[in-house]
Amino acid sequence: MAPVMLDANENSLGSVGPDKFNRYPDPHQRAIKADLAHLKGVQPDNIFLGNGSDEAIDLLVRLTCMPGQDAIVVCPPTYGMYEVAANLNDVRVERLPLTPDFQLPESSVEMLARSKAKMVFLCSPNNPTGNLLHQDALERILRAFPGLVIVDEAYADFSSAPSWTTRLAEFPRLVVLQTFSKAWGLAGLRLGVAYAAPALIAYLNKIKPPYNISAATQQHALAALAAAPRLEAMQAELLKERAYLAEQLPSLALVEHVFPSDANFLLVRFTSDATAIYDQLRARGIVVRNRTTQPGCFNCLRLTVGTASENARLLQALAEIQAGQPATLAAH
């Protein structure tokens, strides 16, 4: 930056608040991309930064789909923003439902090979189910589907499986989405990442808003990237608590099944009305996500892995509900 900046009509006196944010941020986010490239083993021109992964999803739809003509493919039950982005851009949605164990059906490769959709969204680990999609199925789709294959790895930091970012050179139509909202703990800042071939990243950079990542977000993201040991410690703690919940929940009679998870949450099927259990948890000051209306998720709640004390409180609340005890929010 030059010593005298008089070009952008910023406030030359500084900021009213305690932090100095009177200058516009770097529109190319070069420092973050350099650090991410080193961390992920890719090049900076493989990286697009968005205001959350949702911005990258929206821009991918806008970049590749003609409103009123084109389609995307989603695999329910899955993350809802793919369909939201399509609806906002007047793009048709084709649905390829997952099997009862939340994997891609055997017919998926044949169906996608024939599809004229512009892209398919594959969430792995999947939200709200928590499981990884089988690698061989994704590979077959990457080889057969003529459009973009978007692998959403928002929860990949909670899994031991290798990231698909290592396969970018092998599959030029592959886009990998990641986020700072989950393992990095920066959901309030809204920072998502798309990894793809440089040509596609260049197009995304052309259609994004000029300053889509604020200076505050860039500052905190760089600080987080410099604190890798803290990330590893938080990952280990959350994985320990996930294992504890997965072990304890089946001991409750009102729990029918705890689905395996490679994410920071568990999908749990209950033996009775999940919506009633959701309401009773809420009455006790505990908010979870009701997924019972999603395909294949009847009577299911999605439970985020909390702190040790939060998880203990959740288990106690479920035990109270099972015993028919009335909610006593003040007691907690």
N, C-alpha and C positions, 0 to 999 in steps of 0.2 A: 504494500500500500504506500502511495506517495505521502510525503510529510504534510502536504497541504491538499485537502480534498474539498473542492468547491464546485463539484459537478452535479451532484444528485439532490440538491436542495434538502439535505439532512439538517438537523439542528447542530450547529457547530459548537454550541455551548455544552453539549452532553445530554444526559438523560435526566428527567425529573426524579425518577426512582433511584435506589441505591446502586443498581447495576448499570454498567455502561453498554447500552444497546442503541446508541444514536446512529450507528452506521448500518447500512443494509448488509445482509449476510452474503457470503460467497455463493453466487447462484449455481456454481458448479460443484460445491461441497468437496473440494479437492482433498482437504486434509482427512476427512472421514473416509473417502474412497481409498486413499493411500493406505490407511490403517486396516480397513476391511480387506483390501486386496492382499495385504501381507497375511492377515489372519486366515483367510479362506483359500489362499493359494490360487487366486485368479488375478486378472489385470484390472486396473481402474476402469478401463473402457468396457468391462463386463458388468459394471455396476450402475444401477439407477436407484436413486433415493427418492422416496415418496412421503407425503404427509400421511403416514400409516400405509400399510399394505393395501388398504382400500383405495388409495389414490392410484397405485400401480394397477390394480384390478380394473378400475374405471378407465384409465388411459389405454390399457391393452384392448379393452372392448371398443373404445372409440377409434383406436388406431386401425383395427383390422376389420370391423364390422360396418356394413352399410345399414343405416336405420331402415326398418321396415322390410328388409330383404334377407339379412344374414342371421345366423344362429350360433349359439354356443352350446356346449354339452356340460351338464353337471351330473354328479353321481350322488343322489340323496340316499341316506341323510348326510348332509355336509354343511359347510359354512354358508350362511345365507347371503353374504354380500356378492357372490358371483351372480346370483339371480337378480339382486337389487340393481347392480350395475347394468345388467342387460335390460331390465325394465326401464331404467332411467334413460337409456339410449335407444329405446324402441327396437331392441334386438330379441329375436325369438329364443326361447330356452327349450332345448331337448334334454330329456331326463333319462339317464341310464342308471336305474336303481342298483344299489349294492345288494349282495346276497344276505341271507339272515346272519351270517358271521361277519358282515360288513367288509367283504372283499369284492373285487370286480368279477362279474359273471364271466363264464367261459366264452360267452357270445360277444363280449365287449370289443375284442379286437376286430372281429368280422363286422360288427355294427359300425364301429368308428372308421374302418377302412372304406366303408360305403358312404359315410356321412359327408355332407357338404358343409358342415359347420366349420367355422373359422378357428375355433379353439375348444379344447376340453380342459376343464379344471379338475385336478386330482389332488385332494388334500391328504397329506401323509406325513406325520400322524394326522388322522382324520378328526375333525371336529363336527359332531359332538361325541364320536364313539371312542376316540383315543388310540385306535390301532393303526399300525403301519399297513399300507397296501403292499401286497406281495411284489417284490422287485421284478420278478420275471414277467408279471403281467404288465407292469409299467414299461418295461423294455420292449415288449411286443407292441404296445400301443405307440411308443416313440418311433418304432420302425414302420408301422403300418398307417398311422393317421397322417394325412397330408397337411393338416393345420398345425397351429401352435399347441404344444402340450405344456400346460401350466401346472407345475408341482408346487403346491403350497406347503412349505415347511415351517409354518409359524411355531410349531411345537418341537422342532427337530432337536433343540438343545436338551430335551429331556429323554432323548433316545440314544442308544448306542449305535444305531445304524448309520452308515456313512451318508453324507449329504449328496444330493444329486448335483451340487455345484461341481463335483469332481468329474462329471460326465459332460460338461458343456461343450467341449471340443468335439466329442463324439456325436452329439445330437444337436445340430444347428437350429432345430425348431423348439428346443427345450427352453423354458423359462422357469426359474426357481424363485419362489417368493419366501422371504424370511422377514423377521420383525424384531424390533427392540422392545416390544411391549410385554413379552412373556419372560424368558429367562433373564434378560437384562434389566427387567423391572422399570422400564421407562414408558409405560402405557400413557401417562399423562402428557408426554411430549409429542407423541404421534410421529414415529419414524419407522418406515418400512423399506425393504430392500428388494429389488428385482435383479437377478443375475441372468444374463443371456448373452447371445452373440453380440459383438460390438455394433453391427449394423442395426439390429433391433434397438439396442440401448440408445443409439444416436437418434432414432426416430422418436423414442419416448422423451428424450431431452428436448427435442424440437417442439413438442406439443404440451409440455408441462408449463405451469405458471412460472414466471421468471424467478421468484424468490419463494419457492414452495417449502423450503426447510429453513425455519427461523434461526437467528443467531444463537438464541438460548438453547434450542434443540441441538444445534451443531456443537455447542460448547459442552453440554452434558453428555452427548454421545461420545465425544473424544475422551472425556474423563472416564466414562465407563469402559471404553476400549483399552484404556491404560491400566485398568484395574482387573485384569484377568483372574488373579487368584481369588478375588471376592466373588466373581461369577462362579468359579468352580466350587467354592464353599457353599454358595446358595443352591447350586444345582444338587450337590450332595445332600444337603438338608431337605430339600423338597422331595428328592427321590426316596430318602429314608421315610419321610412322612407319608408319601404315596404308598409305599410298601406296608406301612403300619395300618393305614386305612383299608387297604385291600385285604389285609389279614383279619381285621376286626369286624368289618361290615358283615361278612357272611355269618357271623355268630348271632346276628339279630334275626329273629323269626320273620320279621316283615321284609327282609331283603331276600329276593329270589335269586339274583345273579349280579355279580360284579364283573364287568367286562374287563379284559386285559387292557392295559394302557401304556403307551409310550409318550404320554403327554403329562401336563401338570394338573390333570383332573381325572376323575373316574366317572364312567357312565354306570349307573346302578338301576337295575330293574327291581321294582317292589312287588310284593305279593298282592297288595291292595291298591286302591286309588292313589296314584302318585300325586295328582293335583291336590288331594286332601292332605297328604303328607307335606307337600310344598307349602300349603297354607298354614299348617300347624308349625312348621319350622319358622316360617315368617313371623308368626305370632310370638315365637320365642326369640326373635331378634336375629335369626339366621336366614340369609338370602342365598338360595341356590338357583339353578336354571332348570325350569320345567321343560323337558323335551318330549313329553308323551305324545304330542301331535305329529312328531316327525316320523317318516317312514321307518318301520322296524324298531321304533323306540317306545312302543306302548308301555305305559306305567314306568317310564324311565325319568330319572332326574340326573342332571350333570352336576357333580360336586367338585368344585375347585379344591385342590390340596391347599390347606391353610397352614398356619403355624401350629406347633404342637398343642398349644392351649386352645386354639380354635377347633382343631380336629377333635380334641377331647370333648369340647362343648357340643360339637355336632353329634358325636356318638352318644353322649348323655341325653341329648334332646331326642334322638331317634329311639333310645330305650324308653324314655318317658312316653313318647307317642305310642310305642308298642304296648306299654302297660296301661294305656288309656288315661294317663294323668293329664289334667288340664294345664294349659300354658300359664306359666307364672314368669313373665318377662322380667319383672322387678327383681326376682330372686337371682338373676344372673348379673 
